[in-house]
Amino acid sequence: MADTTATTGATNNSTTSGNDHAGVTDATKERKPYDYGGNPLAHVATNDPDLRLRAFGGEFQPGLHRPAPRKLANPAPLGLSGFALTTFVLSCINLGTRDIGEPNLVVASAYGYGGLVQLLAGMWEMAVGNTFGATALSSYGGFWITFGIVLTPGFAIVETLEETSPFPFLDSFGLLLMGWFIFTFLLLICTLRSTVAFFLLFFTLDLAFLLLGIGYLQNDGGAPHTGCIRAGGAFGILAAFLAWYNALAGLADSSNSFFVVPVAHFPWSDKARERRAKVNNDAARAEQAA
């Protein structure tokens, strides 16, 4: 009897200690695994460390991970918005919108919103433990700062490369863009188990870098190839709107929106397999009841 009592007491102590450590109650433990509310893009706050957040764009995380502690805000929408606006403006210029020939106006946004703000969002992603978000947002923030430096006359980068001919700058800038195409492709691979919207963001961005890089490397008489630059601008526009779409996914929740952002899962994703299993189980129960 004494041994049984001691064992029971130890078990109770262990259970209480585990609950205190996780910060959850018995009622919380009885909840089902992570409930999306019908939409994996919806922002849901939780303090349960035993739950795992499925892949979606709102958190800028393509894989399974612990949700960030909600003492910190979700920095992903801020970084995505900074990227989207700057990409939108530059892509419009690349498309030749309203006959704007030079991207000088983008310099201000490249330093401020797309550069500094996105870099800060990437650092905050690191603070909440999101390696993918920290790497991606910080890197693209650095890209926009680099782009602004290239176009700033005080650094004399363009002037120095074009002292004898325009080709050294065009080739150098083309190689820079091809490097970003390679980096974006690496991120694209990591989104294959995520949602379609999240995958398409990096897919269209990757094509934009590829076409822009080709446009500068395959230049026509000392000027970027017009067709490739405009095609890159078109894919850049798509990437910008997809970034805004994923940013909205991280912003819109039951506290501020009357709707949730629709999303499509890849058939091989974890969420799609869960839904198929649920449908099969429901059908089996219906047959048994009949």
Secondary structure, DSSP 4 states (H G I P E B T S, - for coil): -HHHHHHHHHHHHHHHHHHHHHT--HHHHTSPS---TT-TTS------TT--BPPBGGGTB-S-BPPPPTTS---HHHHHHHHHHHHHHHHHHHTTGGG----TTHHHHHHIIIIIIHHHHHHHHHHTT-HHHHHHHHHHHHHHHHHHHHH-GGG-HHHHHTSS-SHHHHHHHHHHHHHHHHHHHHHHHTTTTSBHHHHHHHHHHHHHHHHHHHHHHS-BTTB--HHHHHHHHHHHHHHHHHHHHHHHHHH--TTT-SS-----B-TTSHHHHHHHHHHHHHHHHHHHH-
